[in-house]
Amino acid sequence: MGAENRGYRILILALATWGGVGFLPFMPGTWGTLAALPLWYHLAQTGPWGYGLGVAALVLLGLWVAGPAQEILGRTDHGSIVIDEVAGLLITLAGVPPTWEHAALGLVIFRTLDILKPFPIRWFQAGGKGGLEVMADDIAAGVLGRVVLEIVLIFWGRGYGRGSSQWPVVSCQKNNCFFTDH
């Protein structure tokens, strides 16, 4: 194996396992999800465009590294590949204030959906060898998790329009629309 091939393999595994967190024992998906929280906190400070671009870049990165990581690790959707969990949690926590309450609630909702894989999430778990097959079910769990999180926040009295989102909201009154803080 040549030096450049070895370096490529190390880079792919470092990214796919989120700096090696995916190699932690027992529950690598949960460790990967927990390791995503610092990135969420920092992205949450960037506003909707920064957050969206950060998540999009992470998803693209995951699509690129997950397929080769499977080949290196020798198994389809290897448990050590956790970049998909990182992306899924960031989707679940999109637009909520960076507080420990939101982090804990979003993490529990996302991990529950990711582990149980209710419909339609299970449909996205195709089991192929590419990056899309690794990432798709966690992206779906992230989207569904965001919907569930918003419903919980609404019943908790902190849902959309009640301070759940840290980003401005468009308000319209008598044909005049403007951004508000809520």
C-alpha positions as a printed Julia matrix, in Angstrom:
182×3 Matrix{Float64}:
   0.0    0.0    0.0
   1.46   3.35  -1.05
   1.84   6.33   1.24
  -0.82   8.36  -0.59
  -3.27   5.47  -0.42
  -2.63   5.14   3.32
  -3.16   8.89   3.79
  -6.41   8.75   1.81
  -7.68   5.86   3.95
  -6.8    7.71   7.16
  -8.57  10.87   5.94
 -11.7    8.95   4.9
 -11.9    7.1    8.22
 -11.17  10.24  10.28
 -14.05  12.07   8.59
 -16.51   9.15   8.48
 -15.93   8.24  12.15
 -16.04  11.88  13.22
 -12.44  11.98  14.38
 -12.48   8.4   15.63
 -15.55   8.79  17.87
 -17.26   6.04  15.86
 -14.68   3.57  17.15
 -15.83   4.02  20.77
 -17.39   0.81  22.13
 -21.01  -0.27  22.65
 -23.01   2.57  21.09
 -21.03   4.34  18.36
 -24.11   6.05  16.9
 -24.94   7.65  20.22
 -21.31   8.68  20.77
 -21.29  10.22  17.28
 -24.52  12.06  18.01
 -23.14  13.42  21.28
 -19.95  14.48  19.5
 -22.07  16.53  17.06
 -23.31  18.87  19.8
 -20.3   21.25  19.77
 -20.69  21.69  16.01
 -24.43  22.33  16.47
 -23.72  24.94  19.12
 -21.27  26.79  16.88
 -23.4   26.55  13.74
 -26.41  27.82  15.7
 -24.52  31.1   16.2
 -24.25  31.66  12.43
 -27.93  32.25  11.61
 -30.07  30.36   9.12
 -27.77  30.77   6.11
 -24.64  29.75   7.96
 -26.42  26.86   9.61
 -27.96  25.65   6.36
 -24.68  25.9    4.48
 -22.86  24.11   7.29
 -25.35  21.25   7.3
 -25.33  21.05   3.49
 -21.52  20.89   3.5
 -21.6   18.16   6.14
 -24.15  16.12   4.17
 -22.04  16.44   1.01
 -18.95  15.44   2.99
 -20.84  12.42   4.36
 -21.98  11.42   0.89
 -18.36  11.55  -0.25
 -16.72   9.64   2.64
 -19.34   7.07   3.69
 -19.03   4.87   0.6
 -15.23   4.58   0.66
 -15.31   4.13   4.46
 -17.56   1.09   4.01
 -15.03  -0.4    1.61
 -12.14   0.27   3.98
 -14.01  -1.15   6.99
 -15.27  -4.13   4.98
 -18.94  -3.9    5.88
 -22.01  -2.13   4.54
 -23.14   0.74   6.82
 -20.47  -0.11   9.39
 -21.41   1.09  12.88
 -18.21   3.13  13.16
 -19.39   5.44  10.38
 -21.12   8.17  12.39
 -20.99  11.19  10.09
 -24.58  10.29   9.17
 -25.65  10.62  12.81
 -23.91  13.98  13.03
 -25.83  15.26   9.99
 -29.12  13.81  11.23
 -28.86  15.49  14.63
 -27.98  18.82  13.05
 -31.12  18.55  10.93
 -33.24  17.72  13.99
 -31.86  20.7   15.91
 -32.11  23.22  13.04
 -33.45  26.57  14.19
 -33.77  25.83  17.89
 -31.89  27.88  20.47
 -28.59  26.35  21.59
 -29.63  25.36  25.1
 -29.0   22.11  26.93
 -32.76  21.45  27.09
 -33.12  21.62  23.31
 -29.94  19.57  22.84
 -31.14  16.81  25.18
 -34.65  16.71  23.74
 -33.43  16.74  20.14
 -30.82  14.07  20.85
 -33.35  11.73  22.47
 -35.87  12.23  19.66
 -33.28  11.75  16.91
 -31.63   8.68  18.47
 -35.02   7.07  19.13
 -36.05   7.54  15.5
 -32.63   6.46  14.23
 -32.64   3.26  16.29
 -36.29   2.25  15.82
 -36.47   3.4   12.18
 -40.25   3.8   11.91
 -41.82   4.34   8.49
 -40.76   6.16   6.37
 -37.19   6.1    7.78
 -36.83   2.33   7.31
 -37.63   2.78   3.62
 -34.52   4.96   3.21
 -32.23   2.29   4.66
 -31.46   0.64   1.34
 -28.29  -1.15   2.49
 -26.26  -0.34  -0.62
 -22.57   0.37  -0.77
 -22.6    4.09  -1.55
 -22.59   7.15   0.63
 -26.24   7.91  -0.16
 -27.34   4.57   1.28
 -25.49   5.31   4.53
 -26.71   8.9    4.85
 -30.33   8.67   3.64
 -31.97   7.03   6.66
 -30.28   9.4    9.09
 -31.25  12.43   7.02
 -34.84  11.14   7.02
 -34.63  10.57  10.79
 -33.31  14.12  11.14
 -36.18  15.62   9.14
 -38.81  13.58  10.98
 -37.03  14.36  14.25
 -37.31  18.08  13.54
 -41.06  17.73  12.98
 -41.47  15.73  16.21
 -39.28  18.2   18.11
 -41.41  21.11  16.9
 -44.61  19.34  17.95
 -43.14  18.69  21.41
 -42.03  22.32  21.67
 -45.5   23.55  20.66
 -47.1   21.47  23.41
 -44.38  22.62  25.79
 -45.37  26.18  24.91
 -42.14  26.97  23.07
 -42.99  25.96  19.53
 -42.94  27.88  16.27
 -43.78  31.51  16.84
 -43.34  31.1   20.59
 -39.6   31.51  20.86
 -38.44  28.08  19.7
 -36.62  29.44  16.71
 -33.7   31.78  17.19
 -34.06  33.11  13.67
 -36.34  35.91  12.48
 -39.84  35.08  11.35
 -41.76  36.77   8.54
 -44.9   38.48   9.81
 -47.57  39.9    7.52
 -50.23  42.42   8.5
 -52.49  44.21   6.01
 -50.37  43.25   2.97
 -47.14  44.43   4.65
 -44.61  41.71   5.41
 -41.54  42.17   7.6
 -39.08  40.19   9.71
 -39.63  40.04  13.45
 -37.82  38.5   16.38
 -41.16  36.88  17.39
